[in-house]
Amino acid sequence: MTPNILLITLDQFRGDCLSAAGHPLVKTPHLDALAANGVRFTRHYSQASPCAPGRASLYTGMYQMNHRVVANGTPLDERFDNIALVARRAGYAPALFGYTDQSVDPRVTTGPDDERLTTYEGVLPGFDCQLDLTGNFRPWREFLKSRGHNTAMGILDLLKSEGDRPEEVSVSSFLTSELLQWINQQSGAWFAHASFIRPHPPYAAAGKYATMYSPEHVGEPIQRADTVHPFHEVMLQLDSTKAPEDADELAKMRAQYFGMISEVDAQLGRIWEALRESGEWDNTVIVVVADHAELLGDHGLKEKVGYWDTSQHIVGIVRDPRHPAGHGTIVSHFTENVDIMPTLCDAMGVAIPAQCDGLPLTPFLEGVEPEWWRDAAHWEYDWRFALIPLDRYEWPWKRRLEQLNLSVRRSDTHLFVQFADGDHLCFDLLADPHQRVTTDDPAVLWREARATLQWRMEHADRTLTGFLVEEGGKGRWPDNVQWRQQA
């Protein structure tokens, strides 16, 4: 039987905010239940931030150095394959509920008046958008207005006021209801992507969840080191990234974030229940991940920036009902969002595109240890977006923008940061797992720098590199050779 596919993204969901992961306060009974009936990946990482770069890696299976979506608004190159197009090749009509934040390739636009050039909140090619929660969230606004709620405000204020309305009309509840209604109308195997905005800021939980956690009990974030890198200093000065300095304000922010976690978990519980009641639970592959995480006051910061572990360590749970041997497994290997597309390709019986940098998680789902697995997680961060509108250097002589990025290699023992301007950092995680102690040991630096270079070289573009033009063609054929498909 062809399985249903349900890909769920929880925007800005920290990997430690699960009660199953031992969080001392946050309650996530429904994610815990999914993990008990599937596989939980305890060291799962996003490959970039903010939203568009992180999602580009998730949807294409590619590292940022290859897909080159470096900011909210950077176009996703039309030549790249993605999970929605793969689903179509597998016979599905993939449906989107929410958003994907993938900007259009300008080479396919019709001119300067093309509306797709006015926003980065584009829909990933291949998806049928069943519920469009971009821009001003028009469908949710109309829903709220029909129930007598005031919607005469900007979208940020509308989200900030979630605590003033019952949780039954929250944006997460609304998306869930729309998704369940659509699922009930399907007569065959379906593919749905439920893209929840929560627990993304503004930090305001809905209804009763706004008071579920007392600010007095939310604990302290990771304290910043006494001496920090200049990049860190800059982040501490920006209103968009510096955490509240007032202790009460910081505690309130954390309490609201935890409330959003539990509220979206409750919405997932509605989905699990509906799938069980309809008999589709054991015919639905479920993937739950995030596009990136949230610093939540760690190192004096908020949001998702830079080289910090808690900015990229995310939730990762996969349940494939066809592989019960793996159910209940907890995997501590380093896994990445680039692994999700290959995993879903396997689940749908479609060849994994050569562009994919990730690996299928299928062996773990089957309860089998892979013969080889990576020994570190990797992510990248690019901050040129603020300078692109101001940059006046003429190409190709000045390449200032190309120096405004970094890459990270996070192993069991060290977190190595390579800046594009030649600078570096190496945190000793054995001395302090919270990234406050660095090392200048030449042997360690050489080992980590060499491993980083090897990673980059190993994942260079391979579209045609496995193929030789001789004797009619030898090796790994590239995708989309039309005459081979027609033969």
Secondary structure, DSSP 8 states (H G I E B T S, - for coil): ---EEEEEEETT-BTT--GGGT-SS---HHHHHHHHTSEEEEEEE-SEESHHHHHHHHHH---HHHH---STT-B--TTS--HHHHHHHTT---EEEE----B--GGGS-STT-GGGG-S----TT-EEEEE--TT-HHHHHHHHHTT----S-HHHHHHGGGGS-GGGSHHHHHHHHHHHHHHT--S--EEEEEE-TTSSS----GGGGGSS-GGGS-------SS--HHHHHHTT-TTTB--SSHHHHHHHHHHHHHHHHHHHHHHHHHHHHHHHHT-GGGEEEEEE-S----TTGGGB-SS-TT-HHHHEE-EEEE-TT-GGGTTEEEEEEEEGGGHHHHHHHHHT----TT--S---HHHHTT---S---SSEEEEEE-GGGTTTT----TTT--SGGGSEEEEEE-SSEEEEEETTS-EEEEETTT-TTS--B---HHHHHHHHHHHHHHHHHTS--TTTTEE-STT-EES--TT-HHHHH-
